[in-house]
Amino acid sequence: MKCCETIEELRSTLQVWRCSHPDGSIGFVPTMGFLHEGHASLIRRSAEENQLTVVSIFVNPLQFGPNEDFERYPRDPERDTRLAEEAGADILFMPSVKEMYPKPVVTKVMISGLTDKLCGASRPGHFDGVGTVVSKLFNLVQPDAAYFGQKDAQQVAVIERMVEDLNIPVTIVACPIVREADGLAMSSRNVYLTPEERAQAVVLSHSLQRAEAWFDEPDLTVGEIRRRIAEHISSSSPLAEIDYTDILSYPDLENPSQDVPIGDLPGSSRYIAALAVKFGATRLIDNRIYTVKGR
């Protein structure tokens, strides 16, 4: 595996590879590091589907708000390097903030509509930071396909729309959420949880699992399912502080009427139940996508 820390080194490495593999495909996995099995599953899939896999590790300051955890976001570059190589990465790009943003950023990707709800509502400017860094990375790597985890479902929807709107020639591949044995979605931030918080955090996946049965009850309204999810979290976990629970169409992220019975929604359409919950200072997200059957 080739490790690159500068843009010049990355570009020259890719140029050499393209010259010797003119018909080869490039897969790309952008990450913020502190890799876990969820990231590894993306790298392995890219390696299976492409001749070359590029992984980036960059904690992007543009997507963190002033009171968020940029400085304390977990970092372990040596471990990340080992895990990326074991999973099948061919090139690892680990730039510094100064390398990615040598000057104050005056040009950004501004994203609206899809970003005024869920995480975007409580993290203003977050997805502009995501769109900006992902577009920069796409320009640098020029991959054929890019792999993202469905745990950040809003991010996947935003990036898919950005690629469509800006005619970026890359296929976005959304991969299933990877979970711990007890159901907790894998996240780099799980390391922040105390043992008691960790034990209670499984309520996120449990509530979404319960919602699957509720989506099969045609007379339940969207608002009632949303209320039941929040109630299950609050009653099951005294440490949980709910940021949001929501049910939206997917991937358009539009609000259905809260009074509409599930059975009256368009059949075969997809809806996402998404939630963000804090345990102490740690904010966790999870989601599940359901296909509405109709009556």
C-alpha positions as CSV (number, residue, x, y, z in Angstrom):
1,M,0.0,0.0,0.0
2,K,1.3,3.4,-1.0
3,C,0.8,6.2,1.6
4,C,0.5,9.8,0.4
5,E,0.5,12.9,2.5
6,T,0.5,15.6,-0.2
7,I,-1.8,16.3,-3.1
8,E,1.1,16.3,-5.5
9,E,2.2,12.8,-4.4
10,L,-1.4,11.5,-4.6
11,R,-1.8,12.9,-8.1
12,S,1.5,11.6,-9.4
13,T,0.9,8.2,-8.0
14,L,-2.5,8.0,-9.6
15,Q,-1.2,9.3,-12.9
16,V,1.5,6.5,-13.0
17,W,-1.2,3.9,-12.2
18,R,-3.6,5.2,-14.9
19,C,-0.8,5.1,-17.5
20,S,-0.2,1.4,-16.8
21,H,-3.8,0.5,-16.3
22,P,-5.7,2.6,-18.9
23,D,-8.9,0.5,-18.5
24,G,-8.7,0.0,-14.8
25,S,-11.4,1.3,-12.4
26,I,-10.7,3.2,-9.3
27,G,-12.8,2.9,-6.1
28,F,-12.6,5.5,-3.4
29,V,-13.5,5.4,0.3
30,P,-13.4,8.8,2.0
31,T,-13.2,8.6,5.8
32,M,-12.3,10.7,8.9
33,G,-10.2,7.9,10.3
34,F,-10.3,6.0,13.5
35,L,-11.3,3.1,11.3
36,H,-13.5,0.3,12.4
37,E,-15.2,-2.7,10.8
38,G,-17.8,-0.5,9.1
39,H,-15.0,1.4,7.2
40,A,-13.2,-2.0,6.5
41,S,-16.4,-3.3,4.9
42,L,-16.4,-0.3,2.5
43,I,-12.7,-0.8,1.6
44,R,-13.2,-4.5,1.0
45,R,-16.2,-3.9,-1.3
46,S,-14.3,-1.3,-3.3
47,A,-11.3,-3.7,-3.6
48,E,-13.7,-6.4,-4.8
49,E,-15.3,-4.2,-7.5
50,N,-12.3,-2.1,-8.7
51,Q,-8.7,-2.6,-9.8
52,L,-7.4,0.1,-7.5
53,T,-8.8,1.3,-4.1
54,V,-8.0,4.7,-2.7
55,V,-8.8,5.5,1.0
56,S,-8.6,9.0,2.4
57,I,-8.3,9.8,6.1
58,F,-9.0,13.5,6.8
59,V,-10.7,15.0,9.8
60,N,-12.4,17.9,8.0
61,P,-12.7,21.1,10.1
62,L,-15.3,22.6,7.7
63,Q,-17.9,20.2,8.9
64,F,-17.5,20.8,12.6
65,G,-19.4,23.6,14.4
66,P,-17.7,25.9,16.9
67,N,-18.9,23.8,19.9
68,E,-18.4,20.4,18.3
69,D,-15.6,17.8,18.8
70,F,-13.1,18.6,16.1
71,E,-10.1,18.8,18.5
72,R,-11.0,15.7,20.4
73,Y,-12.2,13.6,17.5
74,P,-10.4,10.3,17.9
75,R,-7.3,9.8,15.8
76,D,-4.9,6.9,15.5
77,P,-3.0,7.1,12.1
78,E,-0.8,4.1,12.7
79,R,-3.7,1.8,13.5
80,D,-5.7,3.3,10.6
81,T,-2.8,2.6,8.2
82,R,-2.6,-1.1,9.3
83,L,-6.4,-1.6,9.1
84,A,-6.7,0.1,5.7
85,E,-4.0,-2.1,4.2
86,E,-5.5,-5.3,5.7
87,A,-8.9,-4.4,4.2
88,G,-7.4,-4.1,0.7
89,A,-6.5,-0.4,0.2
90,D,-3.9,0.3,-2.4
91,I,-3.4,4.0,-1.8
92,L,-3.9,5.8,1.5
93,F,-4.2,9.6,1.4
94,M,-3.6,11.3,4.8
95,P,-3.3,15.0,4.2
96,S,-2.9,17.7,6.9
97,V,-5.4,20.5,7.3
98,K,-2.8,22.9,5.9
99,E,-2.4,20.6,2.8
100,M,-6.1,20.6,2.1
101,Y,-6.8,24.2,3.0
102,P,-3.5,26.1,2.4
103,K,-5.5,29.4,2.3
104,P,-8.7,30.6,4.0
105,V,-11.6,28.9,2.1
106,V,-13.6,31.3,0.1
107,T,-15.1,28.8,-2.3
108,K,-17.6,26.3,-0.9
109,V,-20.3,23.9,-2.0
110,M,-23.5,25.2,-0.6
111,I,-26.3,22.6,-0.2
112,S,-29.9,23.4,0.5
113,G,-33.2,21.6,0.8
114,L,-31.9,18.2,1.8
115,T,-29.9,19.8,4.7
116,D,-32.6,21.7,6.6
117,K,-33.7,18.7,8.6
118,L,-32.2,15.8,10.6
119,C,-28.6,16.4,11.4
120,G,-28.6,19.5,9.1
121,A,-31.1,21.2,11.4
122,S,-29.0,20.9,14.5
123,R,-25.6,21.3,12.8
124,P,-25.9,24.4,10.5
125,G,-23.2,24.5,7.9
126,H,-22.2,20.9,8.4
127,F,-23.2,19.6,5.0
128,D,-21.7,22.5,3.2
129,G,-18.4,21.4,4.8
130,V,-19.1,17.8,3.8
131,G,-20.0,18.8,0.2
132,T,-16.9,21.0,-0.1
133,V,-14.4,18.4,1.1
134,V,-16.0,15.5,-0.8
135,S,-16.0,17.6,-4.0
136,K,-12.3,18.4,-3.4
137,L,-11.5,14.7,-2.9
138,F,-13.5,13.7,-6.0
139,N,-11.5,16.2,-8.0
140,L,-8.2,14.8,-6.6
141,V,-8.9,11.1,-6.9
142,Q,-11.3,11.1,-9.9
143,P,-12.7,7.7,-8.9
144,D,-15.2,5.7,-10.9
145,A,-17.1,4.8,-7.7
146,A,-17.1,6.1,-4.2
147,Y,-18.3,4.1,-1.2
148,F,-20.3,5.5,1.8
149,G,-21.9,3.8,4.8
150,Q,-25.7,4.0,5.1
151,K,-25.4,4.9,8.8
152,D,-24.9,8.5,7.6
153,A,-28.0,8.2,5.4
154,Q,-28.6,12.0,5.1
155,Q,-24.9,12.4,4.0
156,V,-25.4,9.7,1.3
157,A,-28.6,11.4,0.0
158,V,-26.8,14.8,0.0
159,I,-23.7,13.5,-1.9
160,E,-25.9,11.6,-4.4
161,R,-27.8,14.8,-5.1
162,M,-24.6,16.8,-5.3
163,V,-23.1,14.4,-7.8
164,E,-26.3,14.6,-9.9
165,D,-26.6,18.4,-9.8
166,L,-23.0,19.0,-10.6
167,N,-22.6,16.2,-13.2
168,I,-19.7,14.7,-11.3
169,P,-18.7,11.4,-13.1
170,V,-18.7,9.1,-10.1
171,T,-21.1,6.3,-9.0
172,I,-22.1,6.6,-5.4
173,V,-22.3,3.2,-3.7
174,A,-24.3,3.2,-0.4
175,C,-23.3,0.2,1.7
176,P,-25.3,-1.4,4.6
177,I,-24.8,-0.3,8.2
178,V,-22.3,-2.5,10.1
179,R,-23.4,-3.2,13.7
180,E,-21.9,-4.5,16.9
181,A,-23.2,-7.9,18.1
182,D,-25.8,-6.2,20.2
183,G,-27.1,-4.0,17.4
184,L,-25.3,-0.7,18.1
185,A,-24.2,0.9,14.8
186,M,-20.4,1.1,14.6
187,S,-19.1,4.6,14.9
188,S,-15.7,6.2,15.7
189,R,-17.5,8.1,18.4
190,N,-18.6,5.0,20.3
191,V,-15.2,5.1,22.0
192,Y,-16.4,8.2,24.0
193,L,-19.2,6.2,25.7
194,T,-18.9,5.2,29.4
195,P,-19.8,1.6,30.1
196,E,-23.2,2.6,31.3
197,E,-23.8,4.8,28.3
198,R,-22.6,2.1,26.0
199,A,-25.1,-0.4,27.6
200,Q,-28.0,2.0,27.1
201,A,-27.0,3.1,23.6
202,V,-28.4,-0.1,22.1
203,V,-31.8,1.5,22.5
204,L,-31.3,3.3,19.2
205,S,-31.2,0.1,17.1
206,H,-33.8,-1.6,19.2
207,S,-36.3,1.2,18.7
208,L,-35.7,1.1,14.9
209,Q,-36.2,-2.6,14.9
210,R,-39.5,-2.2,16.7
211,A,-40.6,0.3,14.1
212,E,-40.4,-2.3,11.4
213,A,-43.5,-4.0,12.9
214,W,-45.2,-0.6,13.3
215,F,-44.6,0.1,9.6
216,D,-46.6,-3.1,8.8
217,E,-49.7,-1.7,10.6
218,P,-51.5,0.2,7.9
219,D,-53.7,2.2,10.2
220,L,-50.9,3.7,12.3
221,T,-50.0,7.2,11.3
222,V,-46.6,8.6,10.5
223,G,-46.8,10.8,13.6
224,E,-47.8,7.8,15.9
225,I,-44.8,5.8,14.8
226,R,-42.5,8.7,15.3
227,R,-44.0,9.2,18.8
228,R,-43.6,5.5,19.6
229,I,-39.9,5.5,18.6
230,A,-39.2,8.5,20.9
231,E,-41.3,7.1,23.7
232,H,-39.4,3.8,23.5
233,I,-36.0,5.5,23.7
234,S,-37.0,7.8,26.6
235,S,-38.6,5.0,28.6
236,S,-35.8,2.5,28.0
237,S,-32.8,4.7,28.5
238,P,-32.6,7.3,31.4
239,L,-29.3,8.6,30.0
240,A,-30.7,9.3,26.5
241,E,-31.2,12.9,25.4
242,I,-33.1,12.9,22.1
243,D,-31.9,15.4,19.5
244,Y,-34.5,14.3,16.9
245,T,-36.5,11.4,15.8
246,D,-38.1,11.7,12.3
247,I,-39.7,9.9,9.5
248,L,-39.1,11.2,5.9
249,S,-39.3,10.0,2.4
250,Y,-35.9,8.7,1.1
251,P,-33.8,9.8,-0.6
252,D,-35.7,13.1,-1.1
253,L,-36.1,13.7,2.6
254,E,-39.5,15.2,2.3
255,N,-42.0,15.3,5.3
256,P,-45.1,13.2,4.9
257,S,-48.2,14.4,6.7
258,Q,-48.0,13.3,10.3
259,D,-51.7,12.3,10.2
260,V,-51.5,10.1,7.1
261,P,-51.9,6.3,7.9
262,I,-49.0,4.2,6.7
263,G,-51.3,2.2,4.5
264,D,-52.3,5.3,2.6
265,L,-48.7,6.3,1.6
266,P,-47.7,5.3,-2.0
267,G,-47.0,1.6,-2.2
268,S,-43.4,0.5,-2.7
269,S,-42.1,3.9,-1.7
270,R,-39.2,4.2,0.8
271,Y,-39.2,6.0,4.1
272,I,-36.4,6.5,6.6
273,A,-36.8,6.5,10.3
274,A,-33.8,8.5,11.5
275,L,-32.7,9.5,15.0
276,A,-29.9,11.3,16.8
277,V,-29.5,10.8,20.6
278,K,-26.9,12.1,23.0
279,F,-25.5,10.0,25.8
280,G,-23.5,12.5,27.9
281,A,-21.4,14.5,25.5
282,T,-21.6,11.8,22.8
283,R,-24.1,12.3,19.9
284,L,-25.0,9.1,18.1
285,I,-27.1,8.6,15.0
286,D,-28.9,5.6,13.5
287,N,-31.5,5.0,10.9
288,R,-33.5,2.3,9.1
289,I,-35.1,2.5,5.7
290,Y,-38.5,0.9,5.2
291,T,-40.5,0.1,2.1
292,V,-44.1,1.0,2.5
293,K,-46.4,-1.8,1.3
294,G,-49.7,0.2,1.1
295,R,-53.0,-1.4,1.7
